[in-house]
């Protein structure tokens, strides 16, 4: 992975653009690993079994960035993160959206 990042960065002059491209590549690589390895699949399934999660606002923002509808992420009639419905959205499609996300 590091070799690929160095190869990509060699063609760029702007430091911010280098950081952006390397971050995107790392995200794609991580989502690919999460989809392929059984260890990560079981971790995701275990995570979905939690009744309460910390950093709900972070997960809420992540789901908004990935294009999920507000009604599926928050409690009806509020802006409060609703883990009970949001955890059902974490599946292979969630990882695909992470992989294809464009900043």
C-alpha positions as semicolon CSV with decimal commas, in nm:
position;residue;x (nm);y (nm);z (nm)
1;X;0,000;0,000;0,000
2;X;0,280;0,242;0,089
3;X;0,448;0,180;-0,246
4;X;0,127;0,264;-0,430
5;X;0,088;0,588;-0,232
6;X;0,447;0,690;-0,307
7;X;0,387;0,616;-0,675
8;X;0,072;0,830;-0,679
9;X;0,233;1,116;-0,487
10;X;0,534;1,131;-0,722
11;X;0,316;1,282;-0,997
12;X;0,169;1,558;-0,777
13;X;0,314;1,892;-0,680
14;X;0,059;2,029;-0,431
15;X;0,094;1,887;-0,079
16;X;-0,279;1,914;-0,002
17;X;-0,366;1,721;-0,315
18;X;-0,113;1,452;-0,222
19;X;-0,273;1,414;0,121
20;X;-0,622;1,400;-0,027
21;X;-0,533;1,133;-0,282
22;X;-0,341;0,921;-0,030
23;X;-0,631;0,942;0,218
24;X;-0,876;0,833;-0,052
25;X;-0,653;0,542;-0,147
26;X;-0,622;0,436;0,220
27;X;-1,001;0,448;0,260
28;X;-1,052;0,233;-0,050
29;X;-0,789;-0,012;0,073
30;X;-0,945;-0,037;0,422
31;X;-1,296;-0,092;0,288
32;X;-1,163;-0,363;0,054
33;X;-0,996;-0,539;0,348
34;X;-1,313;-0,512;0,556
35;X;-1,516;-0,676;0,280
36;X;-1,273;-0,960;0,216
37;X;-1,154;-1,069;0,560
38;X;-1,382;-1,280;0,775
39;X;-1,234;-1,126;1,091
40;X;-1,367;-0,782;0,998
41;X;-1,704;-0,919;0,895
42;X;-1,747;-1,073;1,239
43;X;-1,635;-0,749;1,405
44;X;-1,894;-0,554;1,210
45;X;-2,164;-0,804;1,303
46;X;-2,058;-0,784;1,669
47;X;-2,066;-0,403;1,651
48;X;-2,422;-0,415;1,520
49;X;-2,525;-0,619;1,826
50;X;-2,439;-0,333;2,065
51;X;-2,742;-0,174;2,225
52;X;-2,570;0,162;2,287
53;X;-2,281;0,319;2,097
54;X;-2,045;0,598;2,182
55;X;-1,992;0,881;1,932
56;X;-2,337;0,862;1,779
57;X;-2,297;1,208;1,624
58;X;-1,991;1,083;1,437
59;X;-2,182;0,785;1,298
60;X;-2,474;1,012;1,211
61;X;-2,245;1,248;1,017
62;X;-2,075;0,954;0,843
63;X;-2,409;0,817;0,728
64;X;-2,516;1,159;0,599
65;X;-2,188;1,189;0,404
66;X;-2,243;0,846;0,251
67;X;-2,588;0,951;0,129
68;X;-2,824;0,779;0,369
69;X;-3,163;0,939;0,422
70;X;-3,221;1,137;0,740
71;X;-3,531;0,932;0,829
72;X;-3,325;0,614;0,851
73;X;-3,058;0,767;1,077
74;X;-3,247;0,978;1,332
75;X;-3,546;0,928;1,561
76;X;-3,872;1,037;1,397
77;X;-3,942;1,406;1,451
78;X;-3,599;1,480;1,603
79;X;-3,233;1,523;1,510
80;X;-3,121;1,259;1,762
81;X;-2,918;0,967;1,626
82;X;-3,121;0,645;1,637
83;X;-2,887;0,347;1,663
84;X;-3,168;0,093;1,650
85;X;-3,248;0,173;1,285
86;X;-2,906;0,304;1,179
87;X;-2,726;-0,020;1,263
88;X;-2,937;-0,202;1,005
89;X;-2,776;0,016;0,736
90;X;-2,426;-0,115;0,813
91;X;-2,379;-0,389;0,555
92;X;-2,187;-0,451;0,233
93;X;-2,358;-0,154;0,071
94;X;-2,223;0,065;0,353
95;X;-1,869;-0,052;0,276
96;X;-1,924;0,001;-0,096
97;X;-2,033;0,358;-0,030
98;X;-1,723;0,414;0,183
99;X;-1,504;0,281;-0,096
100;X;-1,665;0,495;-0,366
101;X;-1,694;0,814;-0,160
102;X;-1,563;1,122;-0,341
103;X;-1,457;1,423;-0,137
